Amino acid sequence: MPETMIREKALAEAVAKLVDSLHHKYPGIKVRPISSYEDEDFTLEVSVSKKLPVDEIEEACHGECLKTEDEYDLYVLPKVVYEQ
């Protein structure tokens, strides 16, 4: 299998695992892919209700992304925002 396909498969697995983990911790959040800022492998926007502490969720997202980076050698950046 070509290296590009292997990397794409790893990215898909990593992002799915990350999103699953975030939904488990914070039911009701919305997660969607957005354009990368710089050299990330993947960037996510995490929308949260104004009832939830955005700082706490942002910290948890970064922690999960660090785990992803360690496990898959991929850099995923979360952008946490309040729902519109």
C-alpha positions as a Markdown table, in Angstrom:
| # | Residue | x | y | z |
|---|---|---|---|---|
| 1 | Met | 0.0 | 0.0 | 0.0 |
| 2 | Pro | 1.4 | 3.4 | -0.9 |
| 3 | Glu | 2.7 | 5.6 | 2.0 |
| 4 | Thr | 0.1 | 8.3 | 1.2 |
| 5 | Met | -2.8 | 5.9 | 1.6 |
| 6 | Ile | -1.3 | 4.5 | 4.9 |
| 7 | Arg | -1.0 | 8.1 | 6.2 |
| 8 | Glu | -4.6 | 8.9 | 5.2 |
| 9 | Lys | -5.9 | 5.8 | 6.8 |
| 10 | Ala | -4.0 | 6.6 | 10.0 |
| 11 | Leu | -5.4 | 10.2 | 9.9 |
| 12 | Ala | -8.9 | 8.9 | 9.5 |
| 13 | Glu | -8.5 | 6.5 | 12.4 |
| 14 | Ala | -6.9 | 9.2 | 14.6 |
| 15 | Val | -9.6 | 11.8 | 13.9 |
| 16 | Ala | -12.4 | 9.3 | 14.4 |
| 17 | Lys | -10.9 | 8.2 | 17.8 |
| 18 | Leu | -10.4 | 11.8 | 18.8 |
| 19 | Val | -13.9 | 12.9 | 17.9 |
| 20 | Asp | -15.4 | 9.8 | 19.7 |
| 21 | Ser | -13.4 | 10.6 | 22.8 |
| 22 | Leu | -14.6 | 14.2 | 22.8 |
| 23 | His | -18.2 | 13.3 | 22.3 |
| 24 | His | -18.0 | 10.8 | 25.1 |
| 25 | Lys | -16.6 | 13.5 | 27.5 |
| 26 | Tyr | -18.9 | 16.3 | 26.3 |
| 27 | Pro | -22.1 | 15.0 | 24.8 |
| 28 | Gly | -23.9 | 17.6 | 22.6 |
| 29 | Ile | -20.8 | 19.3 | 21.2 |
| 30 | Lys | -20.5 | 19.6 | 17.5 |
| 31 | Val | -17.2 | 18.8 | 15.7 |
| 32 | Arg | -16.5 | 19.6 | 12.1 |
| 33 | Pro | -13.3 | 19.8 | 10.0 |
| 34 | Ile | -12.0 | 23.3 | 9.0 |
| 35 | Ser | -9.2 | 24.5 | 6.9 |
| 36 | Ser | -5.7 | 24.1 | 8.4 |
| 37 | Tyr | -4.0 | 27.2 | 9.7 |
| 38 | Glu | -0.4 | 26.2 | 9.0 |
| 39 | Asp | 1.2 | 22.8 | 9.0 |
| 40 | Glu | -1.3 | 20.7 | 10.9 |
| 41 | Asp | -2.4 | 17.4 | 9.6 |
| 42 | Phe | -6.0 | 18.1 | 10.5 |
| 43 | Thr | -7.9 | 21.0 | 12.1 |
| 44 | Leu | -11.2 | 20.7 | 13.9 |
| 45 | Glu | -13.8 | 23.2 | 15.0 |
| 46 | Val | -15.5 | 22.2 | 18.2 |
| 47 | Ser | -18.7 | 24.1 | 18.9 |
| 48 | Val | -20.0 | 24.1 | 22.5 |
| 49 | Ser | -23.1 | 25.4 | 24.2 |
| 50 | Lys | -22.7 | 28.6 | 26.2 |
| 51 | Lys | -23.7 | 26.6 | 29.2 |
| 52 | Leu | -20.4 | 24.7 | 29.0 |
| 53 | Pro | -17.0 | 26.1 | 30.1 |
| 54 | Val | -15.1 | 26.7 | 26.8 |
| 55 | Asp | -11.7 | 26.9 | 28.5 |
| 56 | Glu | -12.2 | 23.5 | 30.1 |
| 57 | Ile | -13.3 | 21.9 | 26.9 |
| 58 | Glu | -10.4 | 23.6 | 25.0 |
| 59 | Glu | -7.9 | 22.2 | 27.5 |
| 60 | Ala | -9.5 | 18.7 | 27.2 |
| 61 | Cys | -9.4 | 19.0 | 23.4 |
| 62 | His | -5.7 | 19.9 | 23.4 |
| 63 | Gly | -5.0 | 17.0 | 25.8 |
| 64 | Glu | -6.8 | 14.5 | 23.5 |
| 65 | Cys | -4.9 | 16.0 | 20.5 |
| 66 | Leu | -1.6 | 15.4 | 22.3 |
| 67 | Lys | -2.5 | 11.8 | 22.8 |
| 68 | Thr | -3.3 | 11.5 | 19.1 |
| 69 | Glu | 0.0 | 13.1 | 18.2 |
| 70 | Asp | 1.9 | 10.6 | 20.5 |
| 71 | Glu | 0.0 | 7.6 | 19.2 |
| 72 | Tyr | -0.3 | 8.4 | 15.5 |
| 73 | Asp | 2.5 | 10.9 | 14.9 |
| 74 | Leu | -0.1 | 13.3 | 13.5 |
| 75 | Tyr | -0.8 | 16.9 | 14.5 |
| 76 | Val | -4.5 | 17.8 | 15.0 |
| 77 | Leu | -5.4 | 21.3 | 16.0 |
| 78 | Pro | -8.7 | 22.0 | 17.8 |
| 79 | Lys | -10.5 | 25.3 | 17.6 |
| 80 | Val | -13.1 | 25.6 | 20.3 |
| 81 | Val | -15.9 | 28.1 | 19.9 |
| 82 | Tyr | -19.3 | 28.8 | 21.3 |
| 83 | Glu | -22.3 | 27.8 | 19.2 |
| 84 | Gln | -23.8 | 30.7 | 17.3 |
